[in-house]
Amino acid sequence: MAETGKAASDHQRIAESRMWHTLDPQTVDAMLAAGEEMRLEAGRFLFRAGNPYRKHIYIHLEGTLEQTAASGDHREAQPGDVIGLASYLDGDNYRSTAQALTDCRLLALAGATVQRLEQESPFFFEAINRALAARMRKARQVRETVRGTLARPVRQFMISGLPCCRRQDTIAQASRLLAERDVGSLGLLDDSGRLIGLITPMTLLLALASEQTVPSDALESVTADEALAVTPDTPLWQVEEIFRRHRVKDVAVVDSQEAPVGIMSETAMIQALSHPPQTLDSEIRDAPDVDTLVRLRRKIPIAAGAVHASHRSVGTAVRALTEMHLALQHRLVELILSAMDREGLGRPPARFAVIVMGSGGRGEMLLRPDQDNGLIIDDRVTEAGMEWFREFSERLNPGLDEIGYRLCPGNVMARNPEYRCTLGEWQAKLSRLVDNPGRKEARAANIVLDFATLYGDDTLTARLRGHLNRRLEDGSGKMLFRMMVSDDAKISQPLGFFNRLVTTPHKGSQVIDLKRTGLRIIVDAMRVFALREGISRCKTMERIAALRRLGVFDADFSESMRIAFEELQDLLFTHQLDQVERGETPDPLVRMERLSSHDKERLRVSLRACRRMRERLQYAFGVVMS
């Protein structure tokens, strides 16, 4: 009984520690079963700096153990802390000294066991890397130049949706699925839906080349690739380390039940790190005051136009444009926080996140976006703390307006108490939206549900997104989706008989509102389908790709939507650049007399694709389009 009680206590010590708190109970049990208990008397050394690595790591369980770094800094180990991790990772001599100040009890885990647990449990793997991250932030200052991207979580870059198969499926079925979904990897699941491997074209080719299998054989006869997996919260640099250490091209992303939710490919990593030219980057980051931000805001169209001219890719240009917009807004938040602190109001009294919604949340801002934003505040905030955030919001929205981001006509802004809430209040708000949507709320949902972190604690945003996805599971969002689609159903498309363009008179010109009658149809449709399928990404192009991979759209339909979105976005972006050169205020109303015959044909064909999208919505959600 005493041994049973001690084991339970050790399980609790590990499970509640900062290092291992994300582990599932089964992994903690596996650690305890695989490890060997060792005792260290007071005054004895576990190891000294310079001692050879003993091919073990040690988990502190009881007693007072002090570590002394090479710098001379002392640190007292807490229950659950890992001792000797750096030597495990690089196989080198110990770099610190560990000494028991009182009698101590530790769990020794062999390096081979740690490697096995890393492969079997993504949460164990993440815990090891999380501990490493804390040391790397101190020891490797070179990362400071790129930490902005590499420190961001995988969920912001992963490819949502991983097509999967099971061991009883055949090689031929897996081969067809790879081709139909146009993917490089399939997840291989066990009977409980947990990821146990990856199937690639090379996997199948090697199996068939061995002449020991035939296409009709089950996948259980194939040696699947190892499924190195991370969770959506894993920082990007850890995935980079996996690519480097294991020489793989794909890393699976799994949820808390080890079910696949996406994949992080080497290509996606390259795209994440290959930033387009941003000539205003350093100027924005170093801007000392609001006046400087106003001046820089006026330079954005010129910088964005230069990117467009050099890349001839609207996607690259819009990405650069969005990042400059968001960098300006981020810098304004920093200036407001500094000013409030100088004025004696102090620093933020609780964890919080400034979120951007709409085109900002999707990363699709053009030349004259207004502001759609809100605040997510930690639930433990006090009344006085909420008053602090009210004052912050009253400075934020007018400040954004001053530097060139118009106040939202629908009042979707942080200074509106409806959009300045604690996490719990936000979660309750979204639950009501799903359970009992009204027309007004459904209309706002087409803005609010595309949200991303601008500044602050991204985990709050991630928890809100996770809550929304859970509430929409099992068809719970049918009424909301139908009402969101109904809101767009009233939009009349600018296509007449024989698909001729139908224009509207405006200030002496014949115009078409590209945003309302074109881009919005595709953007809103992809949002509804993505929410229905549990896809967390907000960018329209990423939603199209994810829906294709999940089999919601076939290849032809997906390609037509992708091309239509790019063409409409390019036409609108080019139109707004032309307006800036003419000294006009950018708007979404494209003047027909300024379009070439080729551009008019691009517009007409793209709007036909939008019509197909409306037909698809009508079929999927039972809403009659006008």
Backbone torsions as a table, in degrees:
resi	resn	phi	psi	omega
1	MET	NA	-38.7	-179.3
2	ALA	-64.0	-41.5	178.8
3	GLU	-63.9	-38.9	178.6
4	THR	-63.2	-42.8	179.0
5	GLY	-64.4	-39.2	179.4
6	LYS	-66.0	-40.3	178.9
7	ALA	-63.1	-40.5	178.9
8	ALA	-64.8	-38.8	178.2
9	SER	-65.6	-41.3	178.1
10	ASP	-64.1	-40.0	177.0
11	HIS	-58.6	-44.2	-178.7
12	GLN	-67.4	-41.5	179.7
13	ARG	-59.0	-44.1	-178.3
14	ILE	-70.6	-46.7	-175.6
15	ALA	-64.0	-29.0	-177.2
16	GLU	-96.2	0.0	-177.5
17	SER	-78.4	157.5	178.7
18	ARG	-61.5	-33.7	-176.2
19	MET	-70.5	-42.0	-167.7
20	TRP	-115.7	12.3	-171.0
21	HIS	-65.6	-16.4	179.8
22	THR	-89.9	-3.2	-177.4
23	LEU	-72.4	148.3	173.1
24	ASP	-81.2	156.7	-176.9
25	PRO	-56.7	-34.6	-178.4
26	GLN	-64.2	-38.0	-180.0
27	THR	-70.4	-38.8	176.5
28	VAL	-61.5	-43.6	177.4
29	ASP	-60.8	-40.4	179.8
30	ALA	-64.4	-37.3	177.6
31	MET	-63.5	-47.2	-178.6
32	LEU	-64.1	-37.8	-179.3
33	ALA	-70.3	-35.5	-176.2
34	ALA	-84.0	-22.4	-176.1
35	GLY	-84.3	166.7	178.9
36	GLU	-121.0	124.3	-180.0
37	GLU	-69.7	137.0	175.0
38	MET	-136.5	150.3	-179.7
39	ARG	-115.9	142.5	-178.5
40	LEU	-129.4	115.0	-177.0
41	GLU	-71.4	154.7	179.9
42	ALA	-55.8	134.2	179.9
43	GLY	92.0	-16.2	-179.2
44	ARG	-82.7	153.2	178.2
45	PHE	-99.3	134.4	171.8
46	LEU	-73.2	-44.9	171.7
47	PHE	-162.6	162.4	175.5
48	ARG	-116.3	155.9	176.9
49	ALA	-56.0	130.1	-179.3
50	GLY	97.8	-16.5	176.4
51	ASN	-63.4	147.4	177.7
52	PRO	-63.5	146.6	177.2
53	TYR	-65.2	131.5	-175.7
54	ARG	-93.9	11.0	178.9
55	LYS	61.1	35.2	174.9
56	HIS	-141.0	154.6	162.0
57	ILE	-114.9	160.7	-175.3
58	TYR	-127.8	132.5	177.4
59	ILE	-106.3	121.5	-177.0
60	HIS	-73.9	128.9	-179.1
61	LEU	-110.9	-50.9	-176.4
62	GLU	-143.7	156.2	176.8
63	GLY	96.4	-177.6	-179.8
64	THR	-111.5	113.6	-178.7
65	LEU	-119.5	127.7	-178.4
66	GLU	-110.2	134.0	174.0
67	GLN	-109.1	135.8	178.8
68	THR	-118.6	116.8	-178.7
69	ALA	-77.9	167.7	179.7
70	ALA	-61.4	-26.2	179.5
71	SER	-75.4	-10.8	-177.2
72	GLY	97.0	-6.5	178.9
73	ASP	-68.9	139.2	179.7
74	HIS	-106.4	144.0	178.8
75	ARG	-145.0	131.9	178.3
76	GLU	-92.3	124.7	-177.8
77	ALA	-69.5	142.8	177.3
78	GLN	-103.3	156.4	177.5
79	PRO	-53.5	130.9	-179.4
80	GLY	95.2	-13.4	-179.8
81	ASP	-66.2	147.9	178.0
82	VAL	-97.2	131.5	178.6
83	ILE	-111.5	130.4	178.1
84	GLY	88.6	20.1	-176.9
85	LEU	-66.4	-43.2	-177.0
86	ALA	-58.7	-40.1	-179.8
87	SER	-69.2	-33.7	175.8
88	TYR	-62.1	-41.9	-173.7
89	LEU	-71.2	-34.0	-177.9
90	ASP	-118.4	-0.5	177.1
91	GLY	69.0	16.0	-175.7
92	ASP	-95.8	174.7	178.7
93	ASN	-61.5	158.3	177.6
94	TYR	-64.8	139.4	-176.1
95	ARG	-103.4	-6.3	179.2
96	SER	-132.8	175.9	178.1
97	THR	-116.9	133.6	179.6
98	ALA	-120.4	121.8	-176.6
99	GLN	-132.3	138.1	177.3
100	ALA	-80.1	122.7	175.2
101	LEU	-87.8	-28.5	170.5
102	THR	-130.7	173.5	177.3
103	ASP	-58.5	131.5	-176.1
104	CYS	-124.2	154.6	174.0
105	ARG	-126.0	132.0	-176.3
106	LEU	-132.3	162.4	173.3
107	LEU	-111.2	118.4	179.6
108	ALA	-94.2	125.5	178.1
109	LEU	-116.1	123.7	178.2
110	ALA	-64.4	148.2	-179.3
111	GLY	-57.0	-38.5	179.3
112	ALA	-63.5	-35.9	177.8
113	THR	-67.4	-41.0	178.8
114	VAL	-62.1	-41.7	178.3
115	GLN	-61.6	-41.4	179.5
116	ARG	-64.2	-43.2	179.8
117	LEU	-66.4	-34.7	176.2
118	GLU	-60.8	-39.7	-178.4
119	GLN	-74.5	-33.3	-175.1
120	GLU	-84.1	-29.2	-175.2
121	SER	-128.5	115.3	177.5
122	PRO	-63.8	-25.8	-178.7
123	PHE	-76.6	-35.0	172.6
124	PHE	-64.6	-45.3	178.7
125	PHE	-57.9	-44.8	-179.1
126	GLU	-66.4	-37.2	179.9
127	ALA	-63.8	-42.4	177.1
128	ILE	-60.6	-45.6	-178.9
129	ASN	-69.6	-30.8	178.1
130	ARG	-65.1	-40.1	177.4
131	ALA	-66.3	-39.3	178.3
132	LEU	-64.1	-37.6	-178.0
133	ALA	-59.2	-40.9	-179.2
134	ALA	-61.1	-38.1	179.2
135	ARG	-73.8	-38.9	-177.3
136	MET	-66.4	-33.3	178.9
137	ARG	-62.6	-29.6	179.7
138	LYS	-86.2	-37.5	-169.0
139	ALA	-93.2	-22.3	-174.1
140	ARG	-121.4	81.3	-178.4
141	GLN	-67.3	-15.9	179.0
142	VAL	-61.6	-25.3	-180.0
143	ARG	-68.9	-16.4	-176.7
144	GLU	-58.8	-30.7	-176.8
145	THR	-71.5	-21.7	-177.0
146	VAL	-125.5	8.4	-172.8
147	ARG	-65.9	-23.8	-178.7
148	GLY	-55.8	-40.0	178.2
149	THR	-89.3	-48.7	-174.4
150	LEU	-66.5	-21.7	179.3
151	ALA	-86.2	-6.9	-178.3
152	ARG	-77.8	151.6	-175.4
153	PRO	-73.7	153.7	-178.8
154	VAL	-55.9	-34.9	-175.1
155	ARG	-58.3	-21.7	-179.7
156	GLN	-80.8	-10.1	-176.4
157	PHE	-129.4	-15.5	-174.1
158	MET	-66.2	158.1	173.8
159	ILE	-87.8	113.3	-176.6
160	SER	-71.0	140.9	175.9
161	GLY	85.0	115.2	177.3
162	LEU	-120.4	110.3	176.6
163	PRO	-58.3	140.6	-173.3
164	CYS	-131.7	160.5	174.6
165	CYS	-139.9	171.6	-179.6
166	ARG	-120.4	165.8	-172.8
167	ARG	-62.1	-27.1	-179.3
168	GLN	-81.4	-11.5	174.9
169	ASP	-68.1	156.1	-176.4
170	THR	-90.8	164.4	176.2
171	ILE	-60.7	-40.1	179.8
172	ALA	-63.5	-41.5	178.8
173	GLN	-63.9	-41.5	178.8
174	ALA	-64.9	-39.8	179.5
175	SER	-63.7	-42.6	178.5
176	ARG	-64.6	-40.0	-179.0
177	LEU	-64.9	-40.0	176.2
178	LEU	-59.9	-41.3	-178.8
179	ALA	-73.3	-43.7	-177.2
180	GLU	-64.9	-39.6	-176.6
181	ARG	-90.0	-6.6	177.6
182	ASP	55.5	51.9	179.6
183	VAL	-124.8	162.6	-179.6
184	GLY	-97.2	-11.4	-178.9
185	SER	-146.0	145.8	169.8
186	LEU	-116.7	142.0	173.3
187	GLY	-78.9	138.4	175.1
188	LEU	-104.8	121.8	-173.8
189	LEU	-108.3	149.8	170.4
190	ASP	-85.4	-174.8	-174.9
191	ASP	-65.7	-21.9	179.5
192	SER	-94.0	4.9	178.0
193	GLY	86.3	10.4	178.6
194	ARG	-87.8	145.4	-178.7
195	LEU	-74.2	126.8	-179.7
196	ILE	-122.7	-6.0	179.4
197	GLY	179.7	175.5	176.5
198	LEU	-122.6	140.1	176.2
199	ILE	-111.1	122.9	178.4
200	THR	-119.7	166.4	175.1
201	PRO	-54.8	-38.0	179.3
202	MET	-66.0	-36.3	176.8
203	THR	-56.1	-48.9	-177.2
204	LEU	-70.0	-39.3	-179.9
205	LEU	-62.0	-44.4	179.8
206	LEU	-65.0	-38.2	179.2
207	ALA	-63.7	-43.8	-179.5
208	LEU	-72.7	-34.1	-179.7
209	ALA	-67.5	-23.6	179.9
210	SER	-70.7	-12.9	-179.8
211	GLU	62.9	15.7	176.3
212	GLN	-103.2	-5.0	178.5
213	THR	-134.3	159.7	176.4
214	VAL	-129.8	162.4	-176.1
215	PRO	-55.6	-25.0	-178.5
216	SER	-84.7	-4.1	178.8
217	ASP	-72.8	151.5	178.3
218	ALA	-74.2	156.4	-179.1
219	LEU	-66.0	-17.1	178.6
220	GLU	-65.4	-14.1	176.5
221	SER	-89.0	-1.2	-177.3
222	VAL	-105.1	141.3	174.7
223	THR	-84.9	103.4	-177.6
224	ALA	-73.0	155.2	174.3
225	ASP	-68.2	149.6	178.3
226	GLU	-63.0	134.3	-178.4
227	ALA	-93.8	81.4	172.2
228	LEU	-68.1	125.6	-171.2
229	ALA	-131.9	150.2	174.7
230	VAL	-131.9	172.3	175.8
231	THR	-101.6	165.0	-178.7
232	PRO	-59.1	-22.9	-177.9
233	ASP	-87.8	-4.8	-179.3
234	THR	-62.6	130.5	177.4
235	PRO	-64.4	150.4	-174.2
236	LEU	-62.4	-33.3	-177.2
237	TRP	-65.1	-28.2	178.0
238	GLN	-68.6	-35.6	175.9
239	VAL	-66.4	-39.7	176.3
240	GLU	-58.3	-40.5	178.6
241	GLU	-65.2	-38.1	178.5
242	ILE	-64.1	-44.8	177.3
243	PHE	-57.0	-43.2	-176.8
244	ARG	-70.8	-45.1	-174.3
245	ARG	-74.7	-36.5	-172.9
246	HIS	-105.8	-7.4	177.8
247	ARG	53.9	50.3	175.9
248	VAL	-112.8	166.1	-178.8
249	LYS	-110.8	-14.1	179.2
250	ASP	-135.0	139.5	173.2
251	VAL	-125.6	125.7	-179.1
252	ALA	-74.2	150.9	175.4
253	VAL	-116.4	124.1	-175.0
254	VAL	-124.1	158.9	178.3
255	ASP	-91.0	-169.3	-175.8
256	SER	-66.5	-17.0	177.5
257	GLN	-98.7	9.4	-179.2
258	GLU	65.3	22.6	173.0
259	ALA	-88.8	138.1	-176.7
260	PRO	-69.3	136.5	176.8
261	VAL	-120.1	-6.1	-179.6
262	GLY	171.3	-169.1	-179.3
263	ILE	-147.5	145.4	175.2
264	MET	-111.2	111.5	-177.6
265	SER	-96.2	161.9	177.0
266	GLU	-63.3	-35.1	177.5
267	THR	-63.5	-43.6	178.6
268	ALA	-63.7	-34.4	177.3
269	MET	-64.9	-44.3	179.6
270	ILE	-61.3	-43.4	179.4
271	GLN	-63.9	-37.8	179.9
272	ALA	-64.6	-33.8	-175.2
273	LEU	-94.3	-11.7	-177.6
274	SER	-93.7	80.9	-178.7
275	HIS	-71.0	138.6	172.8
276	PRO	-70.6	164.0	179.7
277	PRO	-57.1	132.6	177.9
278	GLN	-132.6	86.4	-173.0
279	THR	-66.1	-17.3	-177.6
280	LEU	-97.1	-0.1	-173.5
281	ASP	-51.8	-58.9	-174.9
282	SER	-68.1	-34.4	179.2
283	GLU	-64.9	-41.8	178.9
284	ILE	-65.6	-45.5	-177.1
285	ARG	-61.4	-34.0	-176.6
286	ASP	-98.2	5.4	-177.3
287	ALA	-57.4	124.8	-174.8
288	PRO	-85.5	-16.8	-174.4
289	ASP	-157.8	175.2	-177.1
290	VAL	-66.7	-37.4	-180.0
291	ASP	-58.4	-38.8	178.1
292	THR	-65.9	-39.1	177.9
293	LEU	-63.8	-39.0	177.3
294	VAL	-59.7	-44.8	-179.8
295	ARG	-64.2	-42.0	-179.5
296	LEU	-68.0	-35.5	178.3
297	ARG	-59.1	-35.6	-179.9
298	ARG	-71.3	-21.6	-179.1
299	LYS	-86.6	-11.4	-175.1
300	ILE	-59.7	-45.9	-179.7
301	PRO	-57.5	-37.0	-179.9
302	ILE	-66.5	-45.4	-179.9
303	ALA	-64.0	-42.7	179.6
304	ALA	-65.5	-39.4	177.6
305	GLY	-62.7	-36.9	178.3
306	ALA	-65.1	-40.1	177.5
307	VAL	-63.9	-43.9	-179.6
308	HIS	-62.8	-41.8	-178.8
309	ALA	-66.8	-36.7	-176.1
310	SER	-82.3	-31.4	-176.6
311	HIS	-98.5	-24.2	-174.9
312	ARG	52.9	33.0	178.1
313	SER	-130.8	116.2	-178.9
314	VAL	-65.9	-32.5	179.4
315	GLY	-61.8	-44.8	178.1
316	THR	-63.7	-43.2	-178.6
317	ALA	-65.3	-43.9	-179.6
318	VAL	-66.5	-36.9	176.9
319	ARG	-62.0	-46.4	178.4
320	ALA	-63.3	-42.0	-179.7
321	LEU	-62.3	-46.1	179.7
322	THR	-61.7	-43.3	-177.9
323	GLU	-65.1	-33.7	176.3
324	MET	-69.4	-42.6	176.5
325	HIS	-57.7	-48.9	-176.2
326	LEU	-69.1	-33.8	176.8
327	ALA	-64.2	-40.5	176.3
328	LEU	-61.2	-46.6	-178.5
329	GLN	-66.5	-38.1	177.4
330	HIS	-62.1	-44.0	-179.3
331	ARG	-65.2	-36.5	177.5
332	LEU	-61.7	-42.0	177.6
333	VAL	-58.0	-44.5	179.1
334	GLU	-60.3	-42.2	-179.6
335	LEU	-66.2	-39.0	179.0
336	ILE	-65.2	-43.8	179.7
337	LEU	-62.4	-41.6	179.3
338	SER	-65.1	-41.4	-179.9
339	ALA	-64.4	-42.0	179.5
340	MET	-64.3	-37.6	178.5
341	ASP	-66.5	-43.4	179.2
342	ARG	-63.2	-32.5	-178.5
343	GLU	-81.9	4.5	177.0
344	GLY	89.0	6.2	179.2
345	LEU	-83.8	-11.9	175.1
346	GLY	84.0	179.9	179.1
347	ARG	-85.4	170.8	179.9
348	PRO	-54.2	130.6	-175.6
349	PRO	-81.5	-2.2	179.3
350	ALA	-158.3	163.1	175.0
351	ARG	-62.5	143.7	-178.8
352	PHE	-156.4	165.1	174.1
353	ALA	-138.4	128.7	168.2
354	VAL	-84.8	121.9	-179.5
355	ILE	-110.2	145.2	172.4
356	VAL	-106.6	144.8	-177.9
357	MET	-124.7	175.6	179.3
358	GLY	66.7	-136.3	-176.5
359	SER	-63.5	-31.1	176.5
360	GLY	-66.5	-42.4	178.1
361	GLY	-65.4	-29.8	178.7
362	ARG	-86.9	-11.7	-174.9
363	GLY	73.0	35.1	-175.2
364	GLU	-129.6	40.0	-178.9
365	MET	-77.7	137.7	176.2
366	LEU	-104.4	-146.0	-167.9
367	LEU	-82.9	-23.1	-177.9
368	ARG	-135.7	64.8	178.2
369	PRO	-78.4	148.2	169.6
370	ASP	-89.7	-171.8	-178.1
371	GLN	-108.2	128.0	171.0
372	ASP	-125.4	109.6	-175.3
373	ASN	-149.6	170.4	178.8
374	GLY	-161.9	179.0	178.1
375	LEU	-125.7	132.6	167.6
376	ILE	-108.3	123.7	-174.5
377	ILE	-119.0	141.0	179.5
378	ASP	-55.4	141.1	-175.7
379	ASP	-62.8	-20.2	-176.5
380	ARG	-86.0	9.3	-179.0
381	VAL	-67.1	146.1	178.3
382	THR	-90.5	173.2	175.9
383	GLU	-60.6	-42.0	178.2
384	ALA	-62.9	-37.0	177.5
385	GLY	-64.1	-40.5	178.4
386	MET	-64.1	-34.3	177.3
387	GLU	-66.3	-36.6	176.2
388	TRP	-60.8	-44.7	-178.9
389	PHE	-69.5	-28.3	174.7
390	ARG	-64.6	-44.8	178.7
391	GLU	-63.2	-40.8	177.6
392	PHE	-59.6	-45.3	-178.5
393	SER	-66.1	-36.1	179.0
394	GLU	-66.6	-19.0	175.1
395	ARG	-92.8	-33.8	-174.3
396	LEU	-65.2	-53.9	-173.9
397	ASN	-66.3	-45.2	173.7
398	PRO	-63.5	-32.7	179.0
399	GLY	-65.8	-41.8	176.7
400	LEU	-63.8	-39.5	177.9
401	ASP	-62.6	-39.8	-178.6
402	GLU	-64.3	-36.1	-177.9
403	ILE	-88.8	1.2	171.3
404	GLY	121.0	10.4	178.7
405	TYR	-112.1	106.3	-171.7
406	ARG	-58.1	147.5	173.3
407	LEU	-61.4	140.3	-176.6
408	CYS	-68.3	125.5	179.0
409	PRO	-60.2	-29.9	179.2
410	GLY	-89.3	5.6	177.5
411	ASN	63.0	29.7	174.1
412	VAL	-84.2	81.3	-174.6
413	MET	-147.4	157.7	-175.0
414	ALA	-63.0	-28.1	-179.0
415	ARG	-74.1	-12.6	172.0
416	ASN	-82.1	119.4	-177.6
417	PRO	-54.6	-23.2	178.0
418	GLU	-63.8	-25.0	-177.3
419	TYR	-117.7	17.0	174.5
420	ARG	-126.2	89.3	-169.7
421	CYS	-136.5	160.8	170.1
422	THR	-72.6	165.1	179.3
423	LEU	-57.2	-44.5	180.0
424	GLY	-61.2	-39.9	178.7
425	GLU	-66.9	-40.3	175.7
426	TRP	-61.2	-44.1	-179.5
427	GLN	-62.9	-41.7	177.6
428	ALA	-64.4	-38.6	179.2
429	LYS	-61.9	-45.3	-179.8
430	LEU	-69.0	-33.5	176.6
431	SER	-63.4	-42.8	177.5
432	ARG	-64.3	-37.6	179.3
433	LEU	-61.6	-41.1	179.8
434	VAL	-72.0	-42.4	-174.0
435	ASP	-77.8	-35.4	-173.5
436	ASN	-145.0	67.5	-175.8
437	PRO	-75.6	136.8	170.8
438	GLY	-101.5	170.9	-177.5
439	ARG	-64.0	-41.4	179.5
440	LYS	-63.1	-44.0	-178.7
441	GLU	-66.7	-39.1	179.6
442	ALA	-64.0	-37.8	178.0
443	ARG	-64.8	-43.2	178.5
444	ALA	-66.5	-29.1	-178.9
445	ALA	-60.0	-30.2	179.4
446	ASN	-68.2	-10.9	172.9
447	ILE	-105.2	-51.0	-168.5
448	VAL	-66.7	-35.0	-172.7
449	LEU	-77.3	-7.0	169.5
450	ASP	-98.9	91.3	-176.6
451	PHE	-130.2	150.3	179.5
452	ALA	-151.3	159.2	-179.2
453	THR	-75.9	127.2	171.0
454	LEU	-92.9	-41.7	-175.5
455	TYR	-154.5	143.0	172.6
456	GLY	106.4	-151.6	-171.0
457	ASP	-85.2	104.3	-176.9
458	ASP	-67.6	-20.2	179.8
459	THR	-66.0	-29.8	176.4
460	LEU	-64.8	-43.1	178.1
461	THR	-64.0	-42.3	-179.7
462	ALA	-64.1	-39.4	178.9
463	ARG	-65.9	-36.6	177.5
464	LEU	-67.6	-42.2	177.7
465	ARG	-62.7	-42.6	178.3
466	GLY	-62.2	-40.1	177.4
467	HIS	-61.8	-44.7	179.9
468	LEU	-61.3	-46.0	-179.5
469	ASN	-61.0	-40.8	179.2
470	ARG	-65.5	-38.3	-179.0
471	ARG	-69.2	-23.1	-178.5
472	LEU	-93.1	1.3	-179.4
473	GLU	-68.8	157.3	173.3
474	ASP	58.5	34.7	174.3
475	GLY	75.2	14.4	-176.7
476	SER	-67.6	-20.0	-176.2
477	GLY	-95.8	16.1	-174.7
478	LYS	-56.9	-46.9	-178.3
479	MET	-65.0	-42.2	178.7
480	LEU	-61.8	-46.5	-178.7
481	PHE	-61.4	-42.8	-178.9
482	ARG	-61.6	-40.9	-179.1
483	MET	-72.5	-35.0	176.0
484	MET	-63.6	-41.5	178.2
485	VAL	-67.6	-38.9	179.8
486	SER	-61.0	-33.7	179.8
487	ASP	-62.6	-35.7	178.6
488	ASP	-83.3	-18.6	-175.7
489	ALA	-63.8	-23.2	-177.6
490	LYS	-78.8	-11.3	-178.2
491	ILE	-74.7	125.3	176.9
492	SER	-86.4	127.7	179.5
493	GLN	-78.0	144.4	-178.5
494	PRO	-82.5	48.5	175.9
495	LEU	-127.9	129.8	179.5
496	GLY	-108.4	-153.4	178.2
497	PHE	-59.8	143.5	-179.7
498	PHE	57.5	27.1	176.6
499	ASN	57.8	35.9	175.5
500	ARG	-80.7	146.6	-179.7
501	LEU	-69.7	132.7	177.7
502	VAL	-109.7	117.9	-174.8
503	THR	-105.5	168.7	178.1
504	THR	-124.8	135.7	178.5
505	PRO	-70.2	139.1	179.7
506	HIS	-156.4	112.2	176.0
507	LYS	49.6	48.3	176.2
508	GLY	81.6	3.3	179.1
509	SER	-122.5	161.4	170.0
510	GLN	-101.1	122.2	-170.5
511	VAL	-127.7	162.0	169.3
512	ILE	-130.9	130.8	178.2
513	ASP	-80.3	97.4	-176.2
514	LEU	-65.4	-32.3	-178.1
515	LYS	-71.9	-49.7	-174.9
516	ARG	-74.0	-42.5	-172.5
517	THR	-98.6	-2.8	-179.6
518	GLY	-127.6	-77.7	-176.4
519	LEU	-57.8	-41.4	-176.5
520	ARG	-59.9	-36.4	-178.8
521	ILE	-62.3	-46.1	-180.0
522	ILE	-69.4	-45.5	-178.5
523	VAL	-59.9	-48.6	-177.7
524	ASP	-67.3	-37.9	179.4
525	ALA	-64.8	-45.2	-179.4
526	MET	-65.5	-32.2	177.2
527	ARG	-63.0	-48.0	-177.4
528	VAL	-63.6	-47.0	179.3
529	PHE	-63.3	-41.1	-179.4
530	ALA	-65.0	-42.8	178.0
531	LEU	-62.9	-40.5	179.9
532	ARG	-61.8	-35.0	-176.9
533	GLU	-91.7	1.4	178.6
534	GLY	76.5	23.7	178.6
535	ILE	-84.4	123.3	-173.7
536	SER	-85.5	-21.4	-176.4
537	ARG	-68.5	149.3	-175.2
538	CYS	-107.3	-24.1	-178.4
539	LYS	-63.4	134.8	-174.9
540	THR	-61.3	-44.8	-179.5
541	MET	-62.9	-36.9	178.7
542	GLU	-69.9	-35.2	176.1
543	ARG	-65.0	-43.0	178.2
544	ILE	-58.7	-46.8	-178.8
545	ALA	-64.0	-42.1	-179.2
546	ALA	-65.7	-40.4	178.9
547	LEU	-67.0	-31.9	174.2
548	ARG	-66.5	-45.4	-178.4
549	ARG	-64.7	-33.7	-179.4
550	LEU	-82.7	-1.6	177.1
551	GLY	82.6	8.7	178.2
552	VAL	-69.1	-41.6	176.6
553	PHE	-115.0	147.7	173.9
554	ASP	-83.8	175.6	-173.4
555	ALA	-62.6	-43.3	-177.1
556	ASP	-65.3	-44.9	-179.0
557	PHE	-64.6	-43.8	179.3
558	SER	-60.5	-43.0	-178.9
559	GLU	-65.6	-39.4	179.4
560	SER	-66.1	-38.3	178.5
561	MET	-68.2	-39.0	179.0
562	ARG	-62.8	-46.8	-178.4
563	ILE	-65.7	-43.3	-179.3
564	ALA	-61.3	-43.2	-179.7
565	PHE	-62.7	-45.9	-179.6
566	GLU	-64.2	-40.8	-178.7
567	GLU	-66.3	-46.1	179.9
568	LEU	-64.6	-40.2	179.0
569	GLN	-65.4	-39.6	179.1
570	ASP	-67.0	-42.4	178.7
571	LEU	-61.9	-42.7	-178.8
572	LEU	-70.7	-41.6	-179.7
573	PHE	-64.6	-44.9	179.1
574	THR	-63.4	-40.1	177.5
575	HIS	-59.8	-44.3	-178.4
576	GLN	-70.3	-35.5	174.6
577	LEU	-62.2	-40.5	178.1
578	ASP	-63.3	-39.1	178.7
579	GLN	-63.3	-41.2	179.3
580	VAL	-61.5	-43.6	178.8
581	GLU	-62.7	-30.9	179.8
582	ARG	-84.1	-3.8	-177.9
583	GLY	79.9	19.6	179.4
584	GLU	-97.7	157.6	175.3
585	THR	-78.2	127.0	-178.4
586	PRO	-59.9	137.8	177.0
587	ASP	-145.5	173.8	-178.6
588	PRO	-91.7	6.8	-173.9
589	LEU	-92.2	101.5	-177.3
590	VAL	-80.0	125.6	179.9
591	ARG	-83.4	124.6	-176.0
592	MET	-62.2	-35.6	-177.1
593	GLU	-68.3	-14.6	180.0
594	ARG	-95.0	-4.3	-179.4
595	LEU	-94.8	139.5	173.0
596	SER	-74.6	165.7	177.8
597	SER	-61.1	-35.0	178.0
598	HIS	-65.2	-43.9	179.7
599	ASP	-65.5	-35.4	177.5
600	LYS	-64.6	-37.2	178.1
601	GLU	-69.3	-39.8	175.2
602	ARG	-57.8	-43.9	-179.5
603	LEU	-64.2	-45.6	-177.5
604	ARG	-63.0	-45.4	-179.3
605	VAL	-65.1	-38.7	179.6
606	SER	-66.9	-38.7	178.4
607	LEU	-68.7	-29.9	173.6
608	ARG	-64.0	-39.0	177.0
609	ALA	-63.6	-37.2	176.6
610	CYS	-62.6	-36.6	177.3
611	ARG	-63.0	-40.6	175.8
612	ARG	-61.0	-37.6	179.4
613	MET	-64.7	-40.1	178.3
614	ARG	-64.5	-37.8	176.7
615	GLU	-64.2	-38.7	178.7
616	ARG	-65.7	-40.6	177.2
617	LEU	-62.9	-42.6	-179.8
618	GLN	-60.7	-42.4	179.3
619	TYR	-67.0	-42.9	-173.9
620	ALA	-75.1	-34.3	-172.3
621	PHE	-119.8	1.0	175.2
622	GLY	67.4	31.5	179.9
623	VAL	-108.5	128.8	179.8
624	VAL	-81.5	126.0	-179.1
625	MET	-88.9	148.0	179.3
626	SER	-76.7	NA	NA
